[in-house]
Amino acid sequence: MSTSGGRPKELGAFLRTRRAELTPRQVGLPSDGAPRRVAGLRRAEVARLASISTDYYTRIEQGRMPASTPVLEALARALRLSPDQRAYLLGLAGRPPAEPPARATAEVTEHNRRLLAQLGTGPALVLTRTMDVLAWNPPAAALFTDFGRHPAQDRNYVWLLFNDPVLRSRYRDWADGARACVAHLRMHTARRPDDARLHRLLARMADHVDFQRWWQACEVAAHATGSKRFRHPAVGDLTLDWDTLTSATAPDQHIVVWTAEPGSVSEHRLHALAAHTTSHTPSHTTARPAGVPADPAGDTRLGSPEPA
């Protein structure tokens, strides 16, 4: 594939960010002792590691010359890129196979809706690649936020994570979770640079300082599983694992399911939260459900009203 469809400016910014994170010692280069005007590796050092000329690398970084796939691979090795970062670099250069275009509609399929309804106590969401929230089950609304209270245009997980105080308060490590979401979106830009939904979201996030700082850091990730710690006013602290399932009937829709380790305090609290949900709306939870074990950290917020 030609690099004519790539985005040289974004590629250059990504290369500059990555080389700024490395030192000569980390990549096995001797230090010449000369003072450095900027952090990280010099262009000449990156070029040396990739076995290309400094002028060639400079032109690539400045967006004045396309790079072949072998050169991109050499740069990925030189800069110690992770698999996700390498895929992002190739995507910016227009090298990977194009993904099929996004669905014109963003309606959740009936199959996915039925799956959500039958998951039981596990919180689950149907998300698009740009993290639009298409559907959710009652445990998800109880754990995160009452998505139904938000207008459809605001039902994006990233938008809510930065703008909804309820969802934000549920993360014990909000910065970690928010930064991971930004990295996920960054990864998507290489796969579908012309996604209109992505560009609308980025425009709405223009005034968020943390978002912009993490976006400019050019971190990328495509994790399909992980673990997060939450704090709920009704049941206390929970540590939950998440897994991503891709719908065979709608590849642009992903079902994210949260579960707890069997026999753990978190599992007990997740069951208690699900039981509590059947008789209380998520936005009016005011008391600890019966049978919830005492919080080992002595959380004084147990039983307190949910943040407005």
TATAPE-V932039 format. One line per field, one symbol per residue. psi: psi as a letter, one per 20 degrees, with the letter a starting at -180 (. if undefined). burial: 1 if it has 16 or more other ideal C-beta (glycine too) atoms within 10 Angstrom, else 0. A space follows every 10 residues. Layout:
# TATAPE-V932039
psi=???
burial=???
This chain:
# TATAPE-V932039
psi=qqjhjrnhgh gghggggghi iqqhhhjkqq piiqqphqqa qrghhggghi lrqhgggghg hjkipqprgh gghhhhghjl qrgghghggh ghikhrppqq qqqhqkpqqh ghghgghjic ippqqoqrhj kpohrqrghg hhgfrnhiiq qhiimphggh hhiohggghh phmghggghh gghggghhhh gmhjohhghg ghhhjhjogg ghghgiikqq qlqiraqqpr opihibqqoq qqqpppphin hippoppprq ppirhhgghg ghgghhhhjp qhjkpiqpqq ipqqphjloi ipiqqqq.
burial=0010011101 1111110110 0101001010 0000000001 1110111111 0100001111 1000011000 1111110110 1001111111 1111110000 0100010110 0100110010 1111111111 1111111111 1111111001 0000111111 1101011111 1000001111 1111111111 1110101100 1101100100 1001100111 1100000101 1111111111 0100001001 0111111111 0000111111 1111011001 0110100110 0100100010 01100100
